[in-house]
Amino acid sequence: MLLQILTHTPIYVWAILALLVYRGIAASRDREMPVSKLFIIPAILLALSLQDLAARFGLGALTMAAWTVAALAGAALTWTLTSARTTRGATPGSVMVRGSWTPLASMMSVFLTKYTLAVLLAMNPQASQQTLVIVLVSGLFGILNGVFIGRLTRDAGSYFRPAAQEGVVA
């Protein structure tokens, strides 16, 4: 059965996986980049998650409530439990970002959630109508998106903080 699932997976899915792995490995190294690039991966993964929720369940009250509560929790926990991994870069408008494997793990979690959901619904289409599935999947996407949002706000906040406070960890 696993072989059938893998062989029936469209090629573009593997291309997306390769891109995410590439970006995750790149994020593991220290690098300088324009501050605007901090927003790219969180925005893409947010759009992919919400698009998947809309296509699978619709963006009704239950879906959005579960996603919103989980996203807020994920963002708050990430904000509370992490520190900024950025400092001002040498070039104006840039940041130095400390490398981390967390983005790779987070991106793989979003990818695997989307992939598992697609397989589940291909094998059991009526699962998209089950409240438990809707709440669990929406909540999982919310937590994962919240982690990215929390990291983004922590990192962007360290860039936009006045230079006199740069050494102060919030």
ABEGO torsion letter per residue (X at the ends): XAAAAAAABBAAAAAAAAAAAAAAAAAABBBBBBAAAAAAAAAAAAAAAAAAAAAAAEBBAAAAAAAAAAAAAAAAAAAAABBBABBBBABBGBBBBBBBAAAAAAAAAAAAAAAAAAAAAAABAAAAABAAAAAAAAAAAAAAAAAAAAAAAAAAAAAABBAAAAABBX
